[in-house]
């Protein structure tokens, strides 16, 4: 510990939330190893690292942002998005280093307009038992049994999102070796003591069971100190061959973040053990670095029906206009940008996918969106399409990954009409939709004549009271 | 905080449209006065997104099936087959041209987007895209990250090439971004392997520059 540079009162003020800007978050790690070295220093990061600060207009005109020194009016007044992020309050040049924070502030606003509820990652490869019913829909991150961090909580222990230990899957080799040296090796004696106690418990239970089956008195409880070294060494050897049990013990002892389960035969062994990974929703995807909602949305559910003032309750939610950010590149699905967040195009048989062989016949999707296979160079502003954002979750590197779904044609029309792009609603009479049937011309003319007669009758009836 | 985005003005245009009493608004927007010529509301609603495609698809000339016109029928079918093949060929050419056009433009967009990336208008600019073209200098200490022992890596020529120039000189620590301990170890290893004669001192390893002398035949 170094000496304190400021007085205790000053230190208190400096560390208080009231007077200090929170420390910046670390730089997001690059997930893809291949593109890790292709990056830009000025790109918009997947999550904001600095607090976004704004100030009311009256104060802004005076350059007052509530910080140490007034800000230059030339840059802070000339913008329509008065958000700044302070990178450094005091530099050696005695100026405040700041930049615009409009990117993340507006992204947040757009995301909240999407009204997306955050959910825990969806485990697709779950075994089909009692838990499969809850896997049919997305579970909110704010569910009471999931939203826990308490290490000692008995039942909710394996469903929490925060762990004491690291996530081994994302560690580099060097970090892993360091972790082994610094954290794991000093705990060796402690773990041996724990194993000894577990062995003593095992022996006691097996003795008791044998005694009950033989109808004898239960023998005395075996203590950890009664176990001989040879007995313990044999137990260690058996444990080394029993990877599943050993992994469960180690991960519980070090409180490691759950790793994905191996698929196959092992799973049958796994199912009847008490293991951490089998239950945790973050076993497959990895634990989130923050709260699984990332504070970007506090909605619990998206299971509600939107009501239209004229058309009534809507089957689909209001779709959002998505930009095709990058077309399909080989096996990589096309990328759509919704409200400033890049997401994979919705899967399935829709306008974003090139339909391939279905039951022996190749049928290319006729109504495919223009910018999916190739970059759309003809549309002004690039290709856009309406999609519906169903849910989002936070991945281990802190990115907010949106899940998209195609929307219906009716929802698109209603959305376009609400923006004034089309006009559907009118005060005139409308016919109910009848499926088109092949009809001859004579029938049609008869129908038309019927209709004109009917209209005349209707006119006569309706006009009568107005005249008199 | 003032709302900067136009907040969802979903109902604004509609409410004016629906409940106004002006003559222009009350008049049915399409179809005029003839109510019986108008399509039903839901069918027009479904086809409004692609007004061009829905009408034209069904118009096919109905061929006559009289035995006397069999030859003429055959002729028209033959012509039609020729037309379809021509159309297919043109469609294929269109696809090829689109693909080339698209690839040319995509070369100017070297960023590979991942799900979960956040972008602002600035990220789409050419200035920003150019930054994704070249490899940025390495940030961290590779030896520490990989947990390797540099002195054991003397047979790993690709690794040695990473830390030497094309003329076989050891790269300065400002270029390798190794911490001093690891830079000394790497430099020692390279000096050793060059002293042993396993790695050339004046050019890159022959295996690494083989392609420039013997380009692969396609």
Interface residues (C-beta under 8 A of the other chain):
Chain A: X31 X32 X35 X37 X38 X39 X40 X41 X42 X43 X44 X45 X46 X47 X54 X57 X80 X81 X102 X103 X104 X106 X107 X109 X110 X113 X172 X173 X174 X175 X176 X177 X178 X309 X310 X318 X325 X326 X327 X329 X332 X335 X337 X340 X341 X342 X343 X344 X367 X373 X374 X375 X377 X395 X397 X399 X400 X401 X402 X409 X410 X412 X413 X415 X417 X418 X419 X420 X422 X423 X424 X425 X426 X427 X428 X429 X430 X431 X432 X433 X434 X448 X451 X452 X455
Chain B: X1 X2 X4 X5 X7 X8 X9 X10 X11 X12 X13 X14 X15 X17 X18 X26 X28 X29 X30 X31 X35 X36 X38 X40 X41 X42 X43 X44 X45 X46 X48 X49 X50 X53 X98 X99 X101 X102 X105 X106 X109 X110 X111 X112 X113 X114 X115 X116 X117 X118 X119 X120 X122 X123 X128 X131 X132 X133 X134 X135 X136 X138 X143 X144 X145 X146 X147 X148
